[in-house]
Amino acid sequence: MAKEGRVVVTGAGGFIGHHLVSFLKREGYWVRGVDLKYPEYAPTEADEFLIRDLRERENALESTSDVDEVYALAADMGGMGYIGVHSAPILRDNFLINVHTVDAARENGVSRYFYTSSACVYPEYLQVETNVAPLAEDDAYPAQPQDAYGWEKLITERLCIYYTRDYGLETRIVRFHNIFGPLGTWTGGREKAPAAMCRKVALAKLTANPVVEIWGDGEQTRSFCYIDDCTTGLYKLMQSDWQEPLNLGQDRMISINGLADLVAEIAGVEIEKKHISGPVGVRGRNSDNSLLRKVLRWEPEISLEDGLARTYAWIEQQVAAALVEEGSDARARDLAGSVLASESALV
C-alpha cells in the first residue's frame, strides 16, 4: 500500500507500540494509537490517540475503523515476576482483546492484520538446558508452553491463520524474543530482564552499594533484541507475503550473570551478585533466525553491547531522578544530581 495509508497500532501506550508509532510516522503513514493509557515516558507521535479498552467489542470496532492496516500489540503482559502469578487474568483479558480486535478488523474490511506473538509459545521441554538449541518456528508443536501467556499467544496465532484461510484477511505473525530499549517499563514488576538489570546496576552505582540481586543461579540463558531492530523487522514482515509465524530476535545467547556483567561494564562499576529465589522462567532460550534471513533477507543488526549502552543511559537517568525525588542520602543525591546534569544523549 502507499505510505500515505492509514494504520492503527493497538497497545500504542506500551513500550514496543510507542516506538512503532514513531517508526510508522517516519515512514509517512497516518497513525492512530489505541491503548488504556498514553505512553508514560515521552509524548506519542500518533495523529490520533484513543483511550479504549479492547476487551469490549464496540471499542475494537471503533478502533479499527477507517484504516488499511492493524498492528495488534495490545496485551496484558510483563516480566516473569508478573506473568508467573497472573495466569487467569492474562489468558482471559488477552483472549478477549485478540478475538475482538481481529474480528473487528475483518468486519471493517482491513487489508492486513499484524499479530505480535512471543517466544513464550515454544515448548518447555525444549528449554530445559542453558546451552539450548536455537528455537525454529516449527518447534512450537507438539505444544507445551510454560505458562498462560504462552498458551494465549499460541491460540491467537492459530486464530489469525484461520481468519486468513476462512475470511481472506491477510495476517502476519511475529514471535518476539526479548525486545528491550529506552522508554520502556523499568520498575514496578512488569519490566523485562534487561531493564531490571540496568535499574539494579544503576542503583548499585548511584548508592555506592555494589550488591545486585539476581533470581536463581543466574545461569539461565536468553537472547535480547534492541527495539530499533524490532520495529524495522515488524515493518519488513508486514510488507512481505509471508503468512506463517516468524521469529524476530537476536540469535546471540547470554546468561543472566553475563548480562549483569555486561551492564556493569557499560556503567563503569563493579558489582557483587547476590543470587536469591525468584521466578526464572525456562532454563534456556535462543532464536533460530534461519527462516527470518530467508524470508526478509535481513536480520537484527544492533549489537547487544550497543543496545544496552543506549538503554542503560536512559534508565540511569530515570533512577537518578527517582533518587533525588525520594530524598536519598547525601552521597546518593550528589551522584544522582551529577547524572541528571550530564550531557548523556539518548539515541
GIGIGI-V47771 format. One record per run of one state. SS is the DSSP state (H for helix, E for strand, L for the rest). FROM is the first residue (numbers start at 1). LEN is the number of residues. If there is no record, write none. Layout:
ss={SS | SS}
from={FROM | FROM}
len={LEN | LEN}
This chain:
ss={L | E | L | H | L | E | L | E | L | H | L | E | L | H | L | H | L | E | H | L | H | L | E | L | H | L | H | L | E | L | E | L | H | L | E | L | E | L | E | H | L | E | L | E | H | L | E | L | E | L | E | L | H | L | H | L | H | L}
from={1 | 6 | 11 | 15 | 27 | 30 | 36 | 48 | 52 | 57 | 64 | 69 | 73 | 80 | 84 | 87 | 108 | 112 | 119 | 122 | 124 | 127 | 135 | 136 | 137 | 141 | 148 | 168 | 170 | 177 | 179 | 181 | 193 | 208 | 211 | 216 | 221 | 223 | 225 | 227 | 240 | 246 | 249 | 254 | 256 | 268 | 272 | 277 | 284 | 285 | 287 | 288 | 290 | 297 | 304 | 327 | 330 | 341}
len={5 | 5 | 4 | 12 | 3 | 6 | 12 | 4 | 5 | 7 | 5 | 4 | 7 | 4 | 3 | 21 | 4 | 7 | 3 | 2 | 3 | 8 | 1 | 1 | 4 | 7 | 20 | 2 | 7 | 2 | 2 | 12 | 15 | 3 | 5 | 5 | 2 | 2 | 2 | 13 | 6 | 3 | 5 | 2 | 12 | 4 | 5 | 7 | 1 | 2 | 1 | 2 | 7 | 7 | 23 | 3 | 11 | 7}
